[in-house]
């Protein structure tokens, strides 16, 4: 999995250290929802059943480099 230095840095935060690589890959491969930001970065969401939360993954414009990943408290499944 390709990642940015920013992702490597933020991954050490206590609220993100428990996010598994397999969950990130799940979001990349089979997202519930996907949006392209104005800057070209790609947002993808997936529901992680193991923790009953939604994970948002931000990819760079290349569609494969992970820039950020975090549990999205504001995401609502009914907005998909």
C-alpha positions in Angstrom: 0.0 0.0 0.0 1.5 3.3 -1.1 1.2 6.1 1.5 2.3 9.7 2.0 4.6 10.9 4.8 1.6 12.8 6.3 -0.3 9.5 6.5 2.6 7.8 8.2 2.8 10.7 10.7 -0.9 10.8 11.6 -1.2 7.0 11.8 0.7 7.2 15.2 -2.1 9.3 16.7 -4.1 7.4 19.4 -7.4 7.8 17.6 -6.0 6.3 14.4 -3.5 3.7 15.5 -6.1 0.9 15.6 -7.1 1.4 11.9 -6.0 -1.8 10.1 -4.5 -1.8 6.6 -7.1 -4.3 5.5 -9.9 -1.8 6.4 -8.1 0.8 4.3 -7.8 -1.6 1.4 -11.4 -2.5 1.7 -12.4 1.2 1.4 -10.2 1.5 -1.7 -11.5 -1.6 -3.5 -15.2 -1.6 -2.5 -16.3 1.8 -1.0 -19.9 2.6 0.0 -19.4 6.1 -1.4 -16.8 7.9 -3.3 -16.3 11.6 -4.0 -13.6 13.6 -5.8 -12.5 16.8 -4.0 -11.8 20.1 -5.8 -8.1 19.5 -5.5 -8.4 16.1 -7.2 -8.0 13.9 -4.1 -10.5 11.1 -3.7 -12.6 10.4 -0.6 -13.9 6.9 0.0 -16.0 5.5 2.8 -16.6 2.0 4.1 -18.4 0.6 7.1 -16.2 -1.4 9.4 -18.6 -3.9 10.9 -16.0 -5.0 13.6 -16.2 -1.6 15.2 -19.6 -0.4 13.8 -18.0 2.8 12.4 -17.4 4.4 9.1 -13.9 4.8 7.8 -13.0 7.6 5.4 -9.9 7.2 3.3 -8.4 10.0 1.3 -6.3 9.1 -1.7 -4.1 11.3 -3.8 -5.1 12.0 -7.4 -3.4 8.8 -8.6 -6.2 6.8 -6.9 -3.8 4.5 -5.0 -1.7 6.6 -2.6 -3.3 6.9 0.9 -3.0 10.4 2.3 -5.4 10.1 5.3 -7.6 7.6 7.0 -9.9 8.2 9.9 -13.2 7.2 11.4 -15.8 9.7 10.1 -18.2 10.5 13.0 -20.4 12.7 10.7 -21.0 10.1 7.9 -24.5 8.9 7.6 -25.2 5.7 5.7 -28.5 7.0 4.4 -26.6 9.8 2.5 -25.0 7.1 0.2 
